[in-house]
Amino acid sequence: MLMIIVSKKQMISLLNLSAKTLRYKCGVYLLKCNKHTYIGSSKDLYPRLCEHKRDLLKGQHGNSFVQRVFDKYSIKEFTFQIL
C-alpha cells in the first residue's frame, strides 16, 4: 500500500487519501521505495500525488527509473513524505 507520511508521526494510506489533508498545500516531497528515492515539489500536493499514482498504475510515469522501481517492488513498498 502506498503510504503518505504527513509528519514523522502520521501516515495516511494513499488509497484512502483525503483531499482535505493535502489540497492547496505546497511543498517539497519525497517518494521512496526501499533505498530508491525521488524528490519533487508542487504548488498543490494532492493533485500531484494523484498524478504520480495514476501514472505509475498505468505504467506511464514520466520518470522511467521510478516506473521500473514501481514495477519491481509494487505499490506496497512506496511511501510519500512531505519534507
Beta strands, then each sheet from edge to edge (+ up, - down):
strand 1: 3-5
strand 2: 11-13
strand 3: 27-33
strand 4: 36-42
strand 5: 78-82
sheet 1: 2+ 1- 5- 3+ 4-
end
